[in-house]
Amino acid sequence: MQQYTYKPSGVCSVLIEYELDDEKKIHNLRFTGGCNGNLKAIGRLLEGQDARYAADTLRGNLCGNKGTSCADQLSKALDQALA
């Protein structure tokens, strides 16, 4: 498995860490900072899920008037890893 880290911007979370297996499935997704309960739930929901599907689903999700969200930042992290 390949490990990735991503520093999000414009959100409360300061770090996103995750692994992708050879089939590009998400594992061990962790956020540092942000809304702890909600971000743990996202990690549980996405465990074993296809990274492209997750990125496409979460892209454009907004938090308040920030113009982004932790979920949207995760989509950017996954896009970067899949590029």
Residue pairs with C-beta under 8 A, 6 or more apart in sequence:
1 19
1 20
1 21
1 22
1 27
2 19
2 20
2 81
3 17
3 18
3 19
4 17
4 18
4 19
4 20
4 77
4 81
5 15
5 16
5 17
6 15
6 16
6 17
6 73
6 74
6 76
6 77
6 80
7 14
7 15
7 16
8 14
8 15
8 16
8 68
8 70
8 73
8 74
8 76
8 77
9 68
9 73
10 66
10 67
10 68
10 73
11 34
11 63
11 66
11 68
11 69
11 70
11 73
12 33
12 34
12 35
12 70
13 31
13 32
13 33
13 34
13 39
13 70
13 73
14 32
14 33
14 34
15 31
15 32
15 33
16 29
16 30
16 31
16 32
16 70
16 73
16 74
16 77
17 28
17 29
17 30
17 31
17 32
18 26
18 27
18 28
18 29
18 30
18 77
19 26
19 27
19 28
20 26
20 27
20 51
20 81
21 27
23 50
24 50
24 51
24 52
24 82
25 48
25 49
25 50
25 51
26 46
26 47
26 48
26 49
26 50
26 51
26 54
26 78
27 47
27 48
28 43
28 47
29 42
29 43
29 46
29 47
29 74
30 43
31 39
31 40
31 42
31 43
31 70
34 70
35 70
38 70
39 70
42 70
42 71
42 74
46 54
51 78
51 81
51 82
52 78
52 82
54 74
54 75
54 78
55 74
55 75
55 78
55 79
55 82
56 75
57 75
58 71
58 72
58 74
58 75
59 72
59 75
59 76
59 79
60 72
60 75
61 69
61 71
61 72
61 75
62 68
62 69
62 72
63 69
63 70
63 72
